[in-house]
Amino acid sequence: MEKGPLLQSRETNQPLNVLILAAGLGTRMKSERAKVLHEIGGLPLINYVCRTARSLDPEIIYVVVGHQAAEVEKAVQNEIGDLAGFVMQTEQRGTGHAVMAARAQLAGSNSLVLVLPGDVPLIRSETLEAFIENHKSSRAACSVLSVRLENPTGYGRIVRDDNDLFTRIVEQKDAALEEQKIKEINSGIYCFDSSKLFSALERVNTSNKQGEYYLTDVPQILLSDGELINVYLYSDAREVSGINTRAELAEFENLLRRQTIRRLMTEGGVTFIDPSHAYISAEAEVGRANLWQSQLRVIIATGKLHGVIRAATPTGSITVPRCAPLI
């Protein structure tokens, strides 16, 4: 835990609210579609984040929307229904600006605010639960989830002092050469005390290379106020990684497919003769003792499947609509 000069008591039984940042276009995707609407496993990226957030039993899940707001809101409501609340960020001026858009909803909530990017589809509820518990036990005003990367290019670095204590987060474009060598990076996942968060956000400015309001400035501001800042170093960088390019989207699609096939084989008793040529949605429910034939080169499944599945030709492809049984 990273300690400021003053140890202050803090409530640990605050209600949980979740704030998901989903307003960006994602210019590196080279697409007119909002980044969180790009799909892996047959679902938009935002659906995975919302599903995991719902499992934490928050009071409400606020989603900051901007680009293609109506489409993003529809995807979110399809996943979590009435648990969703929406905040409009009319212009995108940085992550701090996005969070400030939710001030009216959260500043007076006396809650723990979990901030999540909308493009981290592999994040697990167990990881977030451990992070939240660590934040509560630290009695910090802010906790940052960090990971170490061999190639940290493009990410904000966690800067520590000679005693290995947190001092600040510096973004790639603002980092000095020595700071760019730091391998510990900010995942973009935070826990905040709601009142402390918005008090600090009021003091964030745009004095940086990108001319944006950085949420990453908030921990340093809180530290200067004498608050505790907690850094939770996590071991699995892939799980908390966001998706920024179409190449990364394809990598995550492949990873999710492999995870799904392994789960069906180890937990569901399903046999895949040739897993490398089977394509199946993470949503699929497959009956025990099913046999997935090697000649079925491509399978896209989103419903409940029963019985032996066969292909008519070596390059056959079957698409199973959601909830349609194949017998």
VOGUGU-547799 format. One line per field, with one value per residue: x, y, z of N, C-alpha, C in turn; chain; residue number from 0. Coordinates in steps of 0.05 Angstrom, whole numbers, plus 5000, padded with zeros to 4 digits. Example, Ala and Ser with C-alpha at 12.3 -4.5 7.8 and 13.67 -1.06 7.14 Angstrom:
n_xx: (5264	5257)
n_yy: (4886	4955)
n_zz: (5156	5142)
ca_xx: (5246	5273)
ca_yy: (4910	4979)
ca_zz: (5156	5143)
c_xx: (5264	5258)
c_yy: (4934	5001)
c_zz: (5156	5157)
unit: (A	A)
pos: (0	1)
This chain:
n_xx: (5017	5010	5028	5005	5023	4986	4945	4881	4816	4768	4706	4689	4646	4618	4569	4573	4585	4589	4627	4631	4673	4657	4654	4687	4711	4752	4800	4843	4823	4807	4754	4685	4652	4634	4684	4672	4631	4650	4659	4673	4670	4617	4591	4585	4642	4631	4590	4613	4642	4601	4572	4609	4614	4562	4561	4585	4548	4531	4501	4485	4502	4536	4544	4587	4572	4581	4602	4559	4518	4464	4465	4504	4479	4435	4460	4482	4435	4411	4443	4445	4398	4353	4391	4426	4452	4459	4507	4520	4575	4588	4630	4694	4743	4783	4799	4790	4754	4712	4697	4683	4635	4598	4589	4543	4512	4544	4577	4554	4542	4567	4597	4634	4670	4679	4718	4718	4747	4713	4730	4753	4747	4761	4765	4757	4706	4725	4776	4764	4735	4774	4808	4775	4766	4819	4826	4789	4810	4858	4844	4847	4841	4842	4852	4894	4897	4951	4997	5054	5091	5130	5137	5119	5101	5060	5027	5006	5054	5070	5098	5147	5177	5243	5234	5201	5149	5086	5084	5064	5024	5046	5033	5047	5061	5077	5118	5186	5250	5274	5230	5199	5223	5202	5167	5121	5053	4993	4929	4881	4839	4805	4792	4754	4740	4680	4670	4721	4742	4715	4725	4780	4781	4762	4807	4839	4876	4891	4944	4983	5013	4973	4932	4887	4839	4863	4847	4885	4914	4889	4903	4954	4941	4907	4944	4978	4943	4948	4924	4915	4944	4934	4967	4952	4983	4977	4980	4966	4971	4945	4891	4871	4877	4861	4828	4852	4863	4847	4877	4889	4837	4826	4864	4843	4794	4810	4834	4791	4759	4791	4792	4737	4729	4764	4740	4690	4708	4735	4698	4648	4647	4652	4673	4723	4745	4780	4801	4825	4799	4747	4696	4664	4614	4623	4577	4550	4515	4530	4509	4527	4575	4574	4598	4645	4656	4716	4714	4680	4692	4683	4647	4595	4566	4511	4471	4434	4459	4449	4464	4499	4541	4549	4583	4566	4603	4675	4689	4646	4599	4564	4514	4485	4427	4413	4388	4365	4354	4398	4387)
n_yy: (4976	5045	5100	5164	5224	5229	5189	5172	5157	5116	5100	5032	5004	5025	5033	5002	5031	5027	5053	5056	5070	5088	5120	5132	5134	5103	5110	5081	5035	5044	5053	5071	5055	5056	5040	5002	4974	4938	4868	4807	4737	4739	4779	4848	4885	4916	4888	4845	4870	4896	4852	4827	4868	4870	4823	4837	4858	4915	4979	5009	5011	5057	5081	5115	5148	5166	5170	5141	5135	5116	5064	5040	5044	5011	4961	4955	4956	4909	4873	4884	4908	4943	4956	4990	5056	5119	5165	5223	5241	5294	5315	5288	5295	5271	5222	5240	5280	5249	5220	5262	5277	5246	5269	5292	5248	5216	5244	5259	5211	5182	5134	5076	5080	5043	5046	5028	5010	5007	4968	4919	4859	4809	4814	4788	4772	4753	4776	4831	4831	4817	4861	4903	4889	4892	4947	4966	4947	4974	5025	5069	5130	5124	5071	5039	4994	4959	4931	4894	4902	4876	4905	4966	5007	5061	5061	5090	5103	5076	5115	5111	5128	5131	5097	5060	5076	5101	5157	5184	5179	5176	5194	5163	5200	5244	5228	5228	5206	5168	5154	5128	5079	5050	4993	4980	4991	5031	5003	5026	5015	5031	5044	5089	5134	5166	5221	5243	5233	5269	5318	5322	5318	5368	5398	5381	5396	5415	5414	5384	5340	5323	5356	5344	5325	5288	5229	5202	5240	5247	5211	5232	5284	5273	5248	5292	5319	5292	5244	5172	5130	5072	5019	4965	4912	4870	4804	4783	4808	4805	4794	4843	4877	4926	4932	4957	4958	4928	4883	4867	4857	4811	4776	4772	4749	4699	4680	4679	4641	4595	4590	4580	4531	4498	4501	4475	4424	4408	4418	4407	4358	4352	4330	4351	4338	4365	4418	4465	4480	4492	4536	4571	4604	4639	4639	4593	4533	4469	4402	4346	4297	4307	4303	4336	4337	4327	4342	4384	4445	4499	4525	4562	4578	4597	4582	4530	4466	4399	4331	4294	4330	4340	4351	4365	4372	4376	4428	4450	4495	4514	4553	4568	4594	4637	4604	4563	4496	4444	4382)
n_zz: (5000	4984	5020	5041	5077	5119	5158	5152	5177	5144	5115	5106	5090	5048	4997	4931	4869	4798	4745	4678	4624	4562	4517	4475	4406	4387	4351	4330	4313	4263	4244	4236	4275	4344	4392	4434	4413	4377	4364	4399	4401	4386	4414	4434	4458	4504	4529	4556	4596	4624	4642	4677	4714	4734	4764	4811	4844	4847	4866	4822	4753	4719	4653	4612	4555	4485	4426	4379	4416	4425	4404	4436	4486	4477	4471	4523	4555	4537	4561	4618	4633	4675	4712	4691	4681	4647	4623	4588	4549	4515	4484	4473	4516	4544	4596	4648	4640	4621	4667	4700	4677	4702	4751	4774	4785	4819	4856	4906	4928	4969	4962	4942	4883	4827	4772	4705	4643	4580	4545	4561	4556	4579	4634	4699	4748	4797	4799	4803	4850	4887	4881	4898	4952	4970	4964	5002	5050	5052	5064	5032	4993	4940	4895	4849	4796	4774	4725	4701	4642	4589	4543	4549	4517	4500	4543	4607	4657	4722	4769	4818	4882	4915	4956	4937	4935	4912	4868	4823	4762	4697	4631	4567	4525	4555	4585	4610	4583	4619	4649	4611	4609	4650	4670	4697	4690	4685	4689	4679	4711	4769	4840	4877	4931	4930	4942	4948	4898	4861	4883	4874	4818	4802	4802	4762	4704	4635	4622	4588	4538	4505	4513	4545	4596	4645	4678	4705	4732	4780	4825	4840	4856	4899	4932	4944	4976	5023	5025	5024	4975	4940	4907	4868	4848	4795	4768	4717	4658	4608	4620	4639	4597	4548	4484	4426	4371	4307	4299	4351	4367	4337	4360	4412	4402	4384	4430	4467	4441	4446	4502	4511	4484	4513	4563	4552	4540	4587	4629	4609	4584	4529	4465	4422	4360	4327	4352	4333	4288	4301	4314	4362	4399	4461	4488	4479	4499	4508	4502	4545	4525	4471	4404	4366	4301	4262	4208	4207	4194	4208	4261	4285	4342	4381	4413	4449	4444	4424	4416	4364	4321	4253	4191	4123	4082	4075	4082	4107	4138	4195	4222	4282	4305	4362	4418	4388	4384	4362	4337)
ca_xx: (5000	5025	5017	5010	5033	4966	4928	4854	4796	4750	4686	4694	4621	4604	4557	4589	4575	4608	4627	4645	4679	4650	4646	4706	4708	4773	4810	4863	4807	4802	4726	4665	4637	4645	4702	4660	4611	4664	4651	4687	4652	4589	4580	4601	4661	4618	4573	4629	4649	4576	4566	4626	4607	4537	4566	4595	4525	4531	4475	4479	4525	4534	4560	4591	4569	4587	4599	4538	4507	4440	4472	4517	4459	4419	4476	4484	4409	4406	4459	4441	4371	4348	4414	4443	4446	4475	4517	4529	4599	4582	4655	4714	4766	4800	4786	4781	4729	4690	4688	4669	4608	4581	4590	4516	4502	4561	4592	4542	4532	4581	4600	4659	4666	4697	4720	4727	4746	4692	4742	4769	4727	4770	4766	4740	4694	4743	4797	4754	4728	4799	4817	4757	4772	4845	4822	4776	4828	4879	4832	4857	4822	4843	4868	4900	4905	4973	5010	5080	5093	5157	5136	5097	5096	5032	5012	5014	5072	5068	5124	5151	5201	5265	5224	5182	5122	5073	5086	5046	5022	5054	5025	5069	5069	5087	5139	5214	5262	5277	5203	5190	5235	5186	5151	5095	5034	4966	4910	4856	4819	4809	4772	4755	4720	4666	4673	4749	4746	4705	4740	4806	4776	4759	4833	4854	4877	4899	4972	4997	5019	4949	4912	4864	4836	4871	4839	4910	4925	4875	4918	4975	4927	4899	4968	4986	4924	4953	4908	4929	4941	4941	4972	4947	4998	4964	4999	4957	4967	4926	4864	4862	4885	4841	4831	4855	4866	4834	4895	4884	4810	4829	4878	4825	4774	4822	4839	4765	4750	4806	4782	4711	4732	4776	4719	4671	4721	4742	4676	4623	4649	4648	4697	4729	4765	4800	4794	4836	4781	4720	4690	4639	4610	4625	4549	4538	4512	4531	4502	4548	4581	4572	4622	4648	4672	4739	4708	4665	4714	4675	4621	4588	4543	4503	4448	4438	4463	4446	4468	4524	4540	4564	4583	4561	4627	4698	4690	4619	4597	4537	4508	4462	4416	4410	4366	4354	4368	4406	4383)
ca_yy: (5000	5070	5117	5192	5232	5229	5166	5181	5136	5117	5079	5008	4991	5042	5018	5001	5039	5022	5073	5045	5090	5076	5142	5137	5122	5084	5117	5061	5013	5052	5046	5090	5043	5060	5017	4982	4958	4917	4843	4782	4716	4744	4799	4873	4886	4928	4868	4829	4887	4900	4826	4823	4889	4862	4801	4849	4867	4943	4992	5017	5012	5079	5078	5141	5144	5189	5161	5121	5131	5100	5036	5030	5041	4987	4937	4954	4948	4881	4856	4887	4918	4966	4963	5010	5085	5129	5192	5232	5258	5305	5317	5272	5311	5256	5204	5256	5294	5229	5214	5286	5277	5232	5282	5296	5222	5202	5260	5259	5183	5169	5107	5067	5081	5027	5056	5007	5016	4990	4950	4898	4837	4786	4819	4769	4782	4746	4795	4856	4828	4819	4889	4919	4882	4904	4976	4971	4941	4994	5050	5090	5146	5115	5048	5036	4967	4960	4907	4898	4894	4877	4927	4983	5030	5070	5061	5107	5089	5081	5126	5107	5142	5114	5078	5044	5086	5115	5186	5194	5165	5194	5183	5158	5224	5263	5215	5232	5181	5149	5145	5110	5053	5037	4971	4979	5009	5034	4987	5042	5006	5045	5048	5116	5145	5184	5250	5250	5233	5292	5341	5323	5323	5396	5411	5371	5414	5404	5421	5360	5340	5317	5377	5330	5322	5260	5216	5193	5261	5248	5200	5250	5306	5263	5244	5318	5327	5276	5219	5147	5119	5044	5007	4936	4901	4845	4787	4775	4832	4800	4796	4871	4892	4936	4926	4983	4955	4905	4860	4859	4845	4783	4761	4766	4730	4672	4672	4672	4616	4573	4587	4567	4503	4484	4498	4455	4398	4400	4419	4398	4331	4354	4322	4366	4323	4384	4444	4488	4487	4495	4564	4569	4627	4635	4637	4567	4512	4444	4379	4328	4275	4314	4299	4356	4323	4342	4353	4409	4464	4524	4523	4586	4569	4616	4571	4505	4445	4372	4310	4294	4350	4331	4369	4351	4373	4382	4457	4459	4515	4514	4575	4560	4619	4637	4588	4543	4471	4428	4355)
ca_zz: (5000	4982	5041	5043	5103	5139	5159	5158	5177	5120	5115	5089	5083	5029	4974	4907	4843	4777	4723	4655	4605	4536	4499	4454	4380	4382	4324	4321	4301	4235	4240	4245	4297	4371	4398	4451	4398	4362	4377	4400	4411	4379	4431	4436	4480	4527	4542	4574	4619	4639	4655	4700	4734	4747	4784	4836	4859	4852	4866	4794	4734	4700	4629	4599	4526	4468	4399	4375	4443	4425	4399	4460	4507	4471	4478	4552	4566	4530	4579	4646	4638	4691	4729	4676	4680	4625	4625	4562	4545	4488	4470	4486	4524	4563	4616	4671	4630	4620	4694	4711	4666	4721	4777	4786	4794	4838	4876	4932	4934	4991	4953	4929	4854	4811	4745	4687	4614	4567	4525	4574	4557	4594	4662	4714	4772	4819	4800	4813	4878	4903	4880	4916	4980	4976	4967	5028	5073	5051	5074	5014	4978	4912	4889	4820	4788	4755	4716	4689	4614	4577	4524	4560	4500	4496	4568	4628	4675	4751	4778	4847	4893	4923	4976	4921	4940	4889	4867	4803	4737	4674	4605	4548	4511	4574	4600	4603	4573	4640	4657	4590	4614	4671	4659	4711	4677	4695	4673	4674	4730	4795	4860	4889	4949	4911	4948	4943	4869	4847	4893	4860	4790	4798	4801	4739	4681	4609	4617	4580	4509	4490	4519	4555	4625	4651	4704	4717	4750	4806	4847	4850	4870	4925	4948	4953	4997	5046	5024	5018	4948	4941	4881	4869	4825	4787	4753	4690	4642	4586	4630	4643	4574	4530	4456	4412	4342	4296	4303	4379	4367	4327	4380	4435	4391	4384	4458	4478	4429	4459	4529	4510	4476	4536	4584	4544	4541	4615	4647	4597	4573	4500	4450	4397	4345	4316	4364	4319	4266	4312	4322	4378	4416	4490	4498	4473	4519	4492	4518	4551	4507	4443	4388	4345	4281	4251	4182	4210	4195	4222	4275	4300	4358	4401	4427	4463	4425	4434	4396	4348	4300	4230	4168	4097	4066	4091	4088	4115	4159	4206	4240	4298	4318	4391	4431	4370	4389	4339	4346)
c_xx: (5017	5012	5025	5018	5012	4949	4901	4835	4778	4730	4693	4669	4604	4592	4575	4573	4597	4605	4644	4648	4676	4643	4663	4700	4728	4786	4829	4849	4802	4773	4709	4649	4650	4661	4688	4639	4624	4660	4674	4668	4623	4576	4597	4619	4648	4601	4588	4636	4624	4569	4583	4620	4581	4541	4577	4573	4526	4503	4466	4505	4520	4553	4562	4591	4575	4582	4578	4525	4482	4446	4486	4497	4442	4434	4478	4457	4402	4421	4451	4414	4371	4371	4431	4433	4466	4482	4528	4554	4597	4607	4676	4739	4783	4785	4776	4755	4706	4679	4673	4641	4588	4580	4563	4505	4518	4573	4581	4533	4545	4586	4629	4653	4687	4696	4732	4727	4725	4703	4760	4752	4735	4771	4747	4729	4712	4766	4788	4745	4752	4810	4801	4763	4799	4842	4809	4795	4851	4870	4842	4834	4820	4861	4871	4909	4927	4982	5037	5080	5122	5159	5113	5090	5067	5016	5023	5031	5066	5096	5125	5176	5222	5257	5203	5153	5112	5078	5066	5043	5029	5046	5049	5079	5082	5111	5167	5226	5265	5250	5192	5202	5220	5168	5124	5076	5007	4946	4885	4833	4825	4786	4776	4734	4706	4671	4701	4754	4739	4717	4766	4802	4773	4785	4850	4853	4887	4928	4988	4998	4993	4927	4886	4863	4841	4860	4864	4923	4913	4891	4940	4963	4919	4922	4978	4968	4929	4937	4926	4923	4951	4945	4970	4960	4987	4982	4992	4951	4946	4897	4853	4868	4860	4847	4831	4856	4851	4851	4891	4856	4811	4843	4860	4803	4785	4826	4812	4755	4765	4797	4755	4713	4744	4756	4699	4683	4726	4718	4650	4624	4645	4675	4699	4751	4787	4793	4803	4818	4751	4717	4663	4638	4613	4598	4537	4537	4510	4527	4526	4550	4576	4599	4623	4667	4694	4732	4691	4685	4707	4648	4617	4563	4536	4479	4454	4439	4461	4451	4494	4521	4559	4563	4579	4586	4651	4701	4663	4620	4568	4535	4483	4451	4412	4384	4353	4368	4374	4405	4390)
c_yy: (5025	5090	5146	5199	5230	5203	5174	5157	5139	5094	5056	4994	5008	5024	5021	5012	5035	5044	5062	5066	5079	5096	5144	5123	5100	5087	5096	5037	5019	5045	5069	5080	5049	5035	4995	4966	4937	4891	4823	4761	4722	4766	4824	4872	4896	4908	4852	4845	4891	4874	4822	4844	4881	4841	4812	4860	4897	4954	4999	5016	5036	5075	5106	5136	5170	5181	5138	5114	5113	5070	5024	5026	5016	4962	4933	4944	4919	4863	4859	4901	4943	4973	4984	5038	5097	5158	5200	5249	5269	5309	5302	5288	5297	5240	5219	5271	5274	5223	5238	5289	5264	5245	5284	5270	5210	5219	5259	5231	5170	5140	5101	5066	5064	5036	5035	5018	4998	4970	4929	4873	4813	4790	4800	4781	4777	4766	4822	4854	4830	4847	4907	4914	4893	4934	4982	4968	4962	5020	5074	5106	5137	5091	5046	5007	4970	4932	4914	4887	4895	4900	4946	5006	5036	5072	5081	5091	5096	5090	5123	5122	5122	5093	5059	5052	5102	5145	5197	5174	5184	5180	5181	5184	5245	5253	5223	5205	5160	5138	5125	5082	5037	5017	4968	5000	5010	5019	5004	5033	5018	5040	5075	5119	5167	5214	5259	5252	5259	5318	5344	5329	5353	5411	5400	5391	5400	5410	5395	5360	5336	5338	5365	5331	5293	5251	5208	5215	5260	5235	5218	5274	5297	5258	5270	5329	5311	5250	5195	5138	5090	5033	4977	4924	4873	4830	4781	4800	4829	4804	4824	4889	4902	4928	4952	4981	4930	4880	4850	4846	4816	4766	4753	4747	4702	4662	4664	4646	4592	4569	4573	4538	4487	4480	4476	4427	4389	4400	4407	4370	4331	4346	4339	4350	4341	4412	4468	4497	4488	4523	4564	4593	4619	4632	4609	4548	4486	4420	4360	4306	4281	4309	4320	4345	4340	4354	4378	4432	4489	4520	4549	4580	4589	4606	4546	4482	4418	4353	4313	4313	4341	4352	4353	4351	4380	4412	4468	4479	4515	4538	4568	4586	4615	4622	4568	4517	4456	4399	4335)
c_zz: (5000	5001	5037	5071	5125	5136	5169	5159	5153	5123	5097	5081	5064	5007	4949	4883	4822	4755	4701	4634	4577	4515	4474	4427	4375	4355	4313	4309	4271	4227	4248	4268	4324	4379	4414	4437	4380	4378	4378	4411	4406	4396	4431	4460	4506	4543	4562	4599	4637	4654	4680	4722	4749	4769	4810	4853	4866	4854	4838	4778	4715	4677	4616	4569	4511	4439	4397	4402	4444	4421	4423	4482	4502	4478	4508	4564	4560	4550	4608	4653	4655	4710	4716	4679	4660	4630	4598	4564	4517	4471	4486	4491	4545	4583	4640	4664	4629	4648	4706	4700	4685	4749	4790	4797	4817	4860	4904	4941	4958	4986	4945	4899	4841	4783	4727	4658	4601	4547	4537	4578	4574	4624	4677	4739	4796	4822	4812	4842	4896	4904	4898	4945	4988	4981	4995	5051	5074	5064	5058	5002	4949	4910	4858	4816	4767	4747	4704	4661	4604	4557	4533	4542	4496	4521	4588	4648	4704	4760	4808	4856	4901	4943	4963	4926	4916	4891	4846	4780	4714	4648	4586	4535	4529	4589	4591	4595	4595	4649	4636	4593	4636	4659	4674	4700	4691	4677	4665	4692	4757	4814	4873	4911	4932	4917	4942	4913	4856	4857	4879	4830	4783	4793	4778	4717	4656	4602	4611	4549	4493	4495	4529	4586	4632	4678	4719	4735	4778	4828	4858	4865	4898	4944	4960	4975	5023	5047	5018	4989	4949	4912	4884	4844	4819	4767	4724	4673	4620	4596	4632	4619	4558	4502	4440	4382	4333	4299	4332	4381	4358	4347	4403	4426	4393	4413	4471	4467	4442	4487	4530	4503	4499	4558	4577	4545	4570	4634	4635	4585	4543	4486	4425	4383	4335	4327	4348	4296	4276	4322	4336	4397	4446	4503	4495	4497	4504	4511	4522	4530	4478	4430	4366	4324	4268	4224	4183	4215	4211	4235	4291	4316	4379	4417	4442	4443	4438	4411	4381	4325	4277	4208	4142	4080	4084	4098	4097	4137	4169	4225	4255	4312	4348	4399	4411	4374	4363	4348	4324)
unit: (A	A	A	A	A	A	A	A	A	A	A	A	A	A	A	A	A	A	A	A	A	A	A	A	A	A	A	A	A	A	A	A	A	A	A	A	A	A	A	A	A	A	A	A	A	A	A	A	A	A	A	A	A	A	A	A	A	A	A	A	A	A	A	A	A	A	A	A	A	A	A	A	A	A	A	A	A	A	A	A	A	A	A	A	A	A	A	A	A	A	A	A	A	A	A	A	A	A	A	A	A	A	A	A	A	A	A	A	A	A	A	A	A	A	A	A	A	A	A	A	A	A	A	A	A	A	A	A	A	A	A	A	A	A	A	A	A	A	A	A	A	A	A	A	A	A	A	A	A	A	A	A	A	A	A	A	A	A	A	A	A	A	A	A	A	A	A	A	A	A	A	A	A	A	A	A	A	A	A	A	A	A	A	A	A	A	A	A	A	A	A	A	A	A	A	A	A	A	A	A	A	A	A	A	A	A	A	A	A	A	A	A	A	A	A	A	A	A	A	A	A	A	A	A	A	A	A	A	A	A	A	A	A	A	A	A	A	A	A	A	A	A	A	A	A	A	A	A	A	A	A	A	A	A	A	A	A	A	A	A	A	A	A	A	A	A	A	A	A	A	A	A	A	A	A	A	A	A	A	A	A	A	A	A	A	A	A	A	A	A	A	A	A	A	A	A	A	A	A	A	A	A	A	A	A	A	A	A	A	A	A	A	A	A	A	A	A	A	A	A	A	A	A	A	A	A	A)
pos: (0	1	2	3	4	5	6	7	8	9	10	11	12	13	14	15	16	17	18	19	20	21	22	23	24	25	26	27	28	29	30	31	32	33	34	35	36	37	38	39	40	41	42	43	44	45	46	47	48	49	50	51	52	53	54	55	56	57	58	59	60	61	62	63	64	65	66	67	68	69	70	71	72	73	74	75	76	77	78	79	80	81	82	83	84	85	86	87	88	89	90	91	92	93	94	95	96	97	98	99	100	101	102	103	104	105	106	107	108	109	110	111	112	113	114	115	116	117	118	119	120	121	122	123	124	125	126	127	128	129	130	131	132	133	134	135	136	137	138	139	140	141	142	143	144	145	146	147	148	149	150	151	152	153	154	155	156	157	158	159	160	161	162	163	164	165	166	167	168	169	170	171	172	173	174	175	176	177	178	179	180	181	182	183	184	185	186	187	188	189	190	191	192	193	194	195	196	197	198	199	200	201	202	203	204	205	206	207	208	209	210	211	212	213	214	215	216	217	218	219	220	221	222	223	224	225	226	227	228	229	230	231	232	233	234	235	236	237	238	239	240	241	242	243	244	245	246	247	248	249	250	251	252	253	254	255	256	257	258	259	260	261	262	263	264	265	266	267	268	269	270	271	272	273	274	275	276	277	278	279	280	281	282	283	284	285	286	287	288	289	290	291	292	293	294	295	296	297	298	299	300	301	302	303	304	305	306	307	308	309	310	311	312	313	314	315	316	317	318	319	320	321	322	323	324	325	326)
